[in-house]
Amino acid sequence: MVLPIFESLPATLTWEDDSLRIIDQTRLPRETVIEALTTAFEVWRAIHELRIRGAPAIGVAAAYGLCVSMQASRDLPLDGFRAALIEQAAYLDSARPTAVNLNWSLKRMLRAADRSGASDSASLYRALVEEAMQIHREDQLLCEQIGLHGMPLITAGCGVLTHCNAGALATTGLGTATAPIYMAHQEGIAFRVYADETRPLLQGARLTAYELRQANVDVTLITDGTAASLMARRKVDVVIVGADRVAANGDFANKIGTLSLAIASRHFGVPFYVACPSSTLDLQTPDGSTIVIEERHGDEVTHLGGQQIAPAGIKVLNPAFDVTPHDLVTGYITERGIIAKPFEANLAALFQAEAPAASTAS
Ligand code: MRU
């Protein structure tokens, strides 16, 4: 399936005939390779290795991944199926630590299993598939709603800067940060986008630049270090980024380099927005200080395209995300509208009632 706005970009993932297929995002844009994931380990590894990535897409993949993981258990007695379900959910939850959507979606799947009145394992499996499909449909809808609320921020002639890939490839719809961009573009508004390349894994260059071009959006690729100087030259009117986890006070984790962008935006007076669905809110985490930041292998920094670019044996720090304090955020673009300061009160007012109850996914 190709989303109508793109020339030939396949859907981030599909579920057909009880089979989960993803685009291997590590190979884009050079090759479009669709991969079927048939075991819990394959799903875990695809998430861990960023073949499927971006907080909302990870959440949807994990929901279907749990279904894939349970296919072999459909003949077990119900008690055995339920025990295996809890185990598999905890296993998938360990694939990556920072994006809360992974844990959110697995908890939601476990709650659906608890609620289901299924009297045998095969029926419980079907109930899980239904819930995963519902999470998938909602994700597409949430992107659209984020797009509608964020679109007024993009006006004729303006410059929009984004970081990493919070786009269609990071979700199963129009993206989060990119949804207002796609919608404004479809409205015929002429504006330009600057995409940070996003070292070290280049999600901005490989994925954001690629998908925006596929939709014929005017996009210019820049190195991460160029962003502040573009702001100094008044080329950037608004920054829109995604998020992997938003704490109750409005601090948020996103791809490494987001914090520097937020600081530069504050310095140059550029509005700085975070686009995310409510599945990225973690109201159980009071502030950003306790968000677990994924540390990735040093090879991602010392090597580029398989070539060594740093001295052998050099010490490397490679955190995949950073935490931006809420004070630097102008607003959160969510499916319910743009949330302004004070974030703690306003996020709670809109979403507290729906905070997920504690569950067994670790
Ligand atoms: O390591 P990644 O590629 O999964 O990081 C992705 C990001 O940081 C995105 O900005 C975030 O997940 C939001 S995606 C809508």
Residues whose N, C-alpha, C, O or C-beta is under 5 A from the ligand:
A	BS01	MRU	R53 G54 A55 P56 H163 C164 N165 A166 G167 A170 T176 Q203 G242 A243 D244 N254 K255
